[in-house]
C-alpha cells in the first residue's frame, strides 16, 4: 500500500473494489484517468494512495444529488456546465490513438472507448450468467443477448453514418452520470463559480 503523509488531510474516502470487478474495469487505466482529471482539470477526486483491491481518495463533504435535484432548473444548469467542462477534456491526455490504415496511408483515429469496454467485458458477463447460482429470473431480466443485438445494430449504423459523413468528434464523457454519481458540496470556496459545487464521481 502507498499513502503519503499529508498533515492537512483529515478525512479520506476508502474505496474497496468489488470482487472480480477488475475483469470489467482496467484499474490502471481508471487511476490514470482520475489523475488527469483531478490534477489537470480539477474534476473528480484526487487519489492519495492505492493497494491491491482499492484506493484512498479525496473526500468531498457533500450530499449525493437525488432524482428530484436533477429536475431543479438551477441544479440542471450547474450539471450542464460541469458536463461541458468534462467534454472539453483533451482526449489525447486520457486515451491512446488507434493507427488506422486508410487507402494505403496510416492516419490517427480515436476509437470509441465504449466499444473497447463492451468488447472487454462481454465474454466475462456471459461467463457470470452461466454460474449455477445465478437465478433464471435475473438472467432473463439482464437480456444480454438483446443488448448484444442492439449494440451491434447501433455500431453498424454509426459506422455507416460516419462513412457517409464526417466522423463525429470524439470527446471525453462519463458513462454513468446519474444522480448517485453527482455530489453537491456542503460548502464552496469563496470566489469559485457557483456550478463548481457540483462534483462528478
Residue frames as qw, qx, qy, qz and C-alpha x, y, z in Angstrom:
[[0.000, 0.890, 0.457, 0.000, 0.00, 0.00, 0.00],
 [0.409, 0.162, -0.019, 0.898, 1.21, 3.52, -0.74],
 [0.183, -0.877, -0.423, -0.135, -0.05, 6.58, 1.11],
 [0.388, 0.412, -0.233, 0.791, 1.89, 9.83, 1.57],
 [0.330, -0.534, -0.547, 0.553, 1.83, 11.65, 4.90],
 [0.056, 0.492, 0.255, 0.831, -0.23, 14.80, 4.23],
 [0.144, -0.224, -0.657, 0.705, -1.00, 16.52, 7.54],
 [0.289, 0.102, -0.003, -0.952, -3.66, 18.80, 6.03],
 [0.567, -0.107, -0.643, -0.503, -5.85, 15.82, 5.07],
 [0.364, -0.228, 0.643, -0.633, -8.17, 14.92, 7.92],
 [0.734, 0.215, 0.532, -0.362, -10.79, 12.79, 6.19],
 [0.138, 0.343, -0.757, -0.538, -10.36, 10.46, 3.23],
 [0.855, 0.140, 0.044, -0.497, -12.58, 8.03, 1.37],
 [0.317, -0.307, 0.891, 0.108, -11.60, 4.37, 1.43],
 [0.748, 0.339, -0.164, -0.546, -12.85, 2.68, -1.73],
 [0.476, -0.217, 0.851, 0.041, -12.78, -1.14, -1.79],
 [0.422, 0.258, -0.595, -0.634, -13.26, -2.71, -5.21],
 [0.866, -0.017, 0.225, -0.446, -15.91, -5.41, -5.54],
 [0.659, -0.199, 0.707, 0.163, -14.92, -9.00, -6.16],
 [0.577, 0.229, 0.660, 0.422, -13.77, -9.62, -9.75],
 [0.268, 0.895, 0.223, -0.278, -14.57, -6.06, -10.86],
 [0.175, -0.652, 0.511, 0.532, -11.10, -5.81, -12.38],
 [0.458, 0.199, 0.802, 0.329, -12.41, -8.19, -15.06],
 [0.260, 0.803, 0.525, 0.113, -14.72, -5.38, -16.15],
 [0.002, -0.999, 0.040, -0.024, -12.62, -2.31, -15.31],
 [0.724, 0.312, -0.250, 0.561, -8.95, -1.69, -16.04],
 [0.497, -0.794, -0.219, 0.272, -7.81, -0.27, -12.69],
 [0.517, -0.252, 0.177, 0.799, -4.52, 1.18, -14.04],
 [0.145, 0.425, 0.476, 0.756, -6.45, 2.97, -16.78],
 [0.329, -0.809, -0.461, -0.158, -9.05, 4.18, -14.29],
 [0.555, -0.639, -0.106, 0.522, -6.33, 5.56, -11.99],
 [0.405, 0.034, 0.322, 0.855, -4.64, 7.29, -14.93],
 [0.046, -0.632, -0.511, -0.580, -7.94, 8.92, -15.89],
 [0.461, -0.807, -0.356, 0.098, -8.66, 10.02, -12.31],
 [0.564, -0.407, 0.037, 0.717, -5.17, 11.52, -12.03],
 [0.254, 0.242, 0.396, 0.848, -5.51, 13.51, -15.25],
 [0.202, -0.724, -0.514, -0.413, -8.99, 14.76, -14.37],
 [0.517, -0.787, -0.268, 0.202, -8.10, 15.85, -10.84],
 [0.570, -0.409, 0.108, 0.704, -4.61, 17.25, -11.47],
 [0.263, 0.075, 0.425, 0.863, -5.11, 18.98, -14.81],
 [0.190, -0.443, -0.515, -0.709, -8.82, 19.80, -14.81],
 [0.175, -0.100, 0.559, -0.804, -9.87, 19.89, -11.13],
 [0.752, -0.072, -0.254, -0.604, -12.65, 17.39, -11.90],
 [0.899, -0.135, -0.413, -0.054, -13.24, 14.44, -9.59],
 [0.686, -0.714, 0.140, 0.012, -11.34, 13.28, -6.50],
 [0.233, 0.713, -0.654, 0.091, -7.57, 13.16, -6.07],
 [0.945, -0.118, -0.304, 0.024, -6.18, 9.68, -5.38],
 [0.287, -0.832, 0.428, -0.207, -3.95, 9.69, -2.28],
 [0.242, -0.434, 0.867, -0.027, -2.96, 6.03, -2.26],
 [0.798, 0.168, -0.377, -0.440, -3.64, 2.63, -3.78],
 [0.404, -0.325, 0.844, -0.140, -3.50, -1.02, -2.74],
 [0.117, -0.016, 0.937, 0.328, -4.38, -4.34, -4.39],
 [0.017, -0.509, -0.837, -0.201, -8.16, -4.17, -4.05],
 [0.092, -0.893, -0.435, 0.065, -8.87, -0.49, -3.52],
 [0.399, 0.411, -0.049, 0.818, -7.69, 3.04, -3.10],
 [0.251, -0.646, -0.425, 0.582, -7.75, 6.02, -0.76],
 [0.271, 0.495, 0.379, 0.734, -9.12, 9.14, -2.36],
 [0.025, -0.136, 0.174, -0.975, -10.13, 12.69, -1.61],
 [0.050, -0.542, -0.812, 0.211, -13.30, 13.01, 0.43],
 [0.069, -0.365, -0.230, -0.900, -15.85, 15.64, -0.57],
 [0.090, 0.304, 0.681, -0.660, -18.03, 16.95, 2.25],
 [0.317, 0.073, -0.439, -0.837, -21.18, 16.71, 0.20],
 [0.627, 0.202, 0.618, -0.429, -24.57, 15.14, -0.39],
 [0.265, 0.102, 0.827, 0.485, -25.50, 12.97, -3.35],
 [0.370, 0.123, -0.173, -0.904, -27.95, 14.58, -5.72],
 [0.480, 0.254, 0.792, -0.279, -31.37, 12.97, -5.94],
 [0.285, 0.421, 0.724, 0.465, -33.64, 12.45, -8.93],
 [0.015, -0.904, -0.418, 0.086, -35.64, 15.48, -7.77],
 [0.328, -0.699, 0.186, 0.607, -32.43, 17.57, -7.65],
 [0.390, 0.001, 0.645, 0.658, -31.78, 16.79, -11.31],
 [0.143, 0.684, 0.646, 0.308, -35.15, 18.29, -12.21],
 [0.202, -0.838, -0.194, 0.468, -34.35, 21.57, -10.48],
 [0.547, 0.811, 0.089, 0.188, -33.58, 24.14, -13.22],
 [0.097, -0.910, 0.396, -0.072, -30.66, 25.75, -11.35],
 [0.665, -0.394, 0.629, 0.077, -29.06, 22.42, -10.45],
 [0.806, 0.420, 0.392, 0.142, -29.56, 21.19, -14.03],
 [0.363, 0.912, -0.138, 0.133, -27.69, 24.25, -15.33],
 [0.353, -0.749, 0.561, -0.023, -24.83, 23.56, -12.92],
 [0.796, -0.051, 0.594, 0.104, -24.67, 19.93, -14.07],
 [0.678, 0.695, 0.202, 0.128, -24.71, 21.08, -17.70],
 [0.092, 0.933, -0.340, 0.081, -21.81, 23.47, -17.02],
 [0.543, -0.525, 0.654, 0.022, -19.81, 20.67, -15.35],
 [0.822, 0.263, 0.493, 0.106, -20.55, 18.30, -18.24],
 [0.489, 0.866, -0.046, 0.093, -19.34, 20.97, -20.69],
 [0.193, -0.810, 0.553, -0.032, -16.07, 21.14, -18.72],
 [0.736, -0.180, 0.652, 0.031, -15.80, 17.36, -18.82],
 [0.764, 0.532, 0.350, 0.096, -16.37, 17.27, -22.58],
 [0.291, 0.925, -0.234, 0.068, -13.57, 19.81, -23.07],
 [0.661, -0.536, 0.500, 0.160, -11.00, 17.48, -21.51],
 [0.339, 0.633, -0.609, -0.337, -8.25, 16.79, -24.05],
 [0.975, 0.011, 0.050, -0.218, -8.95, 13.23, -25.10],
 [0.670, 0.522, -0.468, 0.244, -5.28, 12.77, -26.01],
 [0.113, -0.553, 0.628, -0.536, -4.44, 13.05, -22.29],
 [0.726, -0.160, 0.470, -0.476, -6.81, 10.18, -21.48],
 [0.913, 0.248, 0.306, -0.108, -6.97, 7.80, -24.43],
 [0.396, -0.351, 0.638, 0.559, -4.39, 6.32, -26.77],
 [0.533, 0.523, -0.230, -0.624, -4.89, 6.85, -30.50],
 [0.823, 0.148, 0.541, 0.088, -5.52, 3.93, -32.82],
 [0.013, -0.482, 0.558, 0.675, -3.45, 3.90, -36.01],
 [0.691, 0.425, 0.527, -0.253, -5.93, 3.16, -38.78],
 [0.322, -0.119, 0.640, 0.687, -4.77, 2.30, -42.33],
 [0.456, 0.702, 0.371, -0.401, -6.77, 4.25, -44.94],
 [0.665, 0.746, -0.006, -0.026, -6.09, 3.87, -48.68],
 [0.813, 0.293, -0.207, 0.459, -2.54, 2.66, -48.07],
 [0.112, 0.577, -0.327, 0.740, -1.86, 5.56, -45.70],
 [0.490, -0.400, -0.700, 0.330, -1.98, 5.39, -41.92],
 [0.113, -0.590, 0.017, -0.799, -3.82, 8.08, -40.03],
 [0.041, -0.001, -0.754, 0.655, -4.63, 8.62, -36.40],
 [0.483, -0.411, -0.469, -0.615, -8.14, 7.93, -35.24],
 [0.304, -0.260, 0.631, -0.665, -9.85, 7.99, -31.88],
 [0.323, -0.215, -0.909, -0.153, -11.60, 4.73, -31.16],
 [0.550, -0.538, -0.101, -0.631, -14.84, 4.80, -29.21],
 [0.038, -0.372, 0.809, -0.453, -13.87, 3.75, -25.68],
 [0.721, -0.025, 0.381, -0.579, -17.33, 2.30, -25.05],
 [0.855, 0.346, -0.310, -0.229, -16.74, -0.13, -27.93],
 [0.401, 0.440, -0.741, 0.310, -13.47, -1.27, -26.40],
 [0.325, -0.262, 0.650, -0.635, -15.07, -1.58, -22.96],
 [0.848, 0.092, 0.126, -0.507, -18.02, -3.64, -24.19],
 [0.764, 0.398, -0.507, -0.037, -15.68, -5.95, -26.09],
 [0.213, 0.423, -0.762, 0.442, -13.59, -6.47, -22.94],
 [0.341, -0.142, 0.689, -0.624, -16.43, -7.31, -20.53],
 [0.747, 0.108, -0.210, -0.621, -18.94, -9.12, -22.73],
 [0.654, 0.155, -0.740, 0.012, -17.23, -12.54, -22.50],
 [0.117, 0.093, -0.752, 0.642, -16.96, -12.20, -18.73],
 [0.514, 0.002, 0.211, -0.832, -20.63, -11.18, -18.48],
 [0.797, 0.094, -0.439, -0.405, -21.69, -14.33, -20.35],
 [0.498, 0.149, -0.799, 0.302, -19.48, -16.46, -18.09],
 [0.157, -0.084, 0.584, -0.792, -21.06, -14.96, -14.96],
 [0.677, 0.048, -0.004, -0.734, -24.56, -15.68, -16.28],
 [0.735, 0.140, -0.644, -0.162, -23.57, -19.35, -16.71],
 [0.046, 0.243, -0.797, 0.551, -22.84, -19.74, -12.98],
 [0.351, -0.357, -0.852, -0.150, -25.42, -22.11, -11.50],
 [0.211, -0.465, -0.602, 0.614, -26.16, -19.84, -8.52],
 [0.127, 0.150, -0.143, -0.970, -27.36, -17.04, -10.83],
 [0.441, 0.393, 0.701, -0.399, -31.15, -17.22, -10.84],
 [0.339, 0.385, 0.703, 0.492, -33.02, -17.62, -14.14],
 [0.023, 0.902, 0.424, -0.079, -35.16, -14.60, -13.28],
 [0.274, -0.778, 0.205, 0.527, -32.00, -12.47, -13.08],
 [0.413, -0.093, 0.676, 0.603, -30.62, -13.89, -16.33],
 [0.241, 0.637, 0.678, 0.276, -33.90, -13.10, -18.04],
 [0.090, -0.934, -0.233, 0.257, -34.02, -9.56, -16.65],
 [0.389, -0.552, 0.365, 0.641, -30.49, -8.78, -17.89],
 [0.687, 0.674, 0.254, -0.098, -31.40, -9.63, -21.52],
 [0.388, -0.593, 0.470, 0.527, -27.73, -9.77, -22.51],
 [0.484, 0.224, 0.708, 0.463, -28.45, -11.29, -25.95],
 [0.207, 0.875, 0.428, 0.090, -30.83, -8.42, -26.71],
 [0.237, -0.882, 0.154, 0.378, -28.20, -5.92, -25.60],
 [0.489, -0.274, 0.618, 0.551, -25.62, -7.51, -27.93],
 [0.404, 0.531, 0.657, 0.350, -28.03, -7.43, -30.89],
 [0.057, 0.963, 0.265, -0.005, -28.98, -3.78, -30.31],
 [0.396, -0.741, 0.301, 0.451, -25.36, -2.79, -29.64],
 [0.506, -0.041, 0.655, 0.560, -24.16, -4.37, -32.89],
 [0.294, 0.737, 0.552, 0.257, -27.02, -2.71, -34.80],
 [0.123, -0.971, -0.067, 0.195, -26.10, 0.67, -33.33],
 [0.451, -0.563, 0.458, 0.519, -22.38, 0.27, -34.06],
 [0.478, 0.275, 0.673, 0.492, -23.17, -0.76, -37.65],
 [0.152, 0.898, 0.400, 0.104, -25.44, 2.28, -38.05],
 [0.287, -0.884, 0.133, 0.345, -22.74, 4.57, -36.62],
 [0.516, -0.265, 0.582, 0.570, -20.05, 3.15, -38.92],
 [0.385, 0.542, 0.631, 0.399, -22.35, 3.59, -41.94],
 [0.009, -0.966, -0.252, 0.050, -23.27, 7.15, -40.94],
 [0.365, -0.775, 0.293, 0.424, -19.63, 8.12, -40.39],
 [0.550, 0.008, 0.625, 0.554, -18.61, 6.60, -43.73],
 [0.271, 0.699, 0.540, 0.383, -21.12, 8.89, -45.47],
 [0.124, -0.968, -0.059, -0.209, -20.47, 11.98, -43.37],
 [0.242, 0.627, -0.564, 0.481, -17.52, 13.35, -41.50],
 [0.582, -0.196, -0.736, 0.286, -16.65, 11.30, -38.40],
 [0.444, -0.842, -0.242, -0.186, -18.18, 12.50, -35.17],
 [0.106, 0.698, -0.494, 0.507, -15.85, 14.45, -32.91],
 [0.723, -0.234, -0.612, 0.218, -14.59, 12.23, -30.11],
 [0.198, -0.695, 0.265, -0.639, -14.98, 13.75, -26.65],
 [0.217, 0.065, -0.864, 0.450, -14.29, 12.53, -23.16],
 [0.578, -0.387, -0.210, -0.687, -17.54, 11.56, -21.46],
 [0.294, -0.222, 0.784, -0.500, -18.81, 9.96, -18.26],
 [0.384, -0.070, -0.826, -0.406, -20.63, 6.68, -18.92],
 [0.409, -0.454, -0.778, 0.145, -22.51, 6.63, -15.62],
 [0.020, 0.135, -0.198, 0.971, -23.60, 10.20, -14.93],
 [0.443, -0.579, -0.604, -0.322, -26.65, 9.68, -12.77],
 [0.345, -0.818, 0.044, -0.458, -27.67, 11.29, -9.53],
 [0.877, -0.463, -0.003, 0.131, -25.76, 8.82, -7.35],
 [0.756, 0.042, 0.090, 0.647, -22.52, 9.89, -9.04],
 [0.145, 0.644, 0.074, 0.748, -23.19, 13.61, -8.78],
 [0.476, -0.469, -0.526, 0.527, -22.48, 15.37, -5.49],
 [0.003, -0.872, -0.101, -0.479, -23.26, 18.84, -4.17],
 [0.453, 0.148, -0.513, 0.714, -20.60, 20.25, -1.85],
 [0.351, -0.732, -0.540, 0.222, -21.88, 21.45, 1.52],
 [0.175, -0.856, 0.039, 0.484, -19.53, 24.45, 1.30],
 [0.703, 0.576, 0.163, 0.383, -17.97, 26.07, -1.73],
 [0.545, -0.270, -0.035, 0.793, -14.72, 28.02, -1.61],
 [0.108, 0.850, 0.187, -0.481, -15.17, 31.74, -1.91],
 [0.079, 0.662, -0.439, -0.603, -14.61, 33.05, -5.42],
 [0.229, -0.012, 0.917, 0.327, -15.36, 29.76, -7.20],
 [0.415, -0.061, -0.432, -0.798, -18.15, 29.75, -9.79],
 [0.655, -0.144, 0.371, -0.643, -21.42, 28.52, -8.35],
 [0.901, 0.198, -0.243, -0.300, -21.63, 25.46, -10.63],
 [0.413, 0.457, -0.746, 0.253, -18.38, 24.14, -9.14],
 [0.495, -0.302, 0.598, -0.553, -20.34, 22.99, -6.09],
 [0.948, 0.163, 0.064, -0.267, -21.42, 20.04, -8.26],
 [0.177, -0.571, 0.789, 0.143, -18.79, 17.28, -8.27],
 [0.849, 0.269, -0.306, -0.336, -18.71, 14.31, -10.63],
 [0.570, -0.440, 0.693, -0.043, -17.60, 10.87, -9.44]]
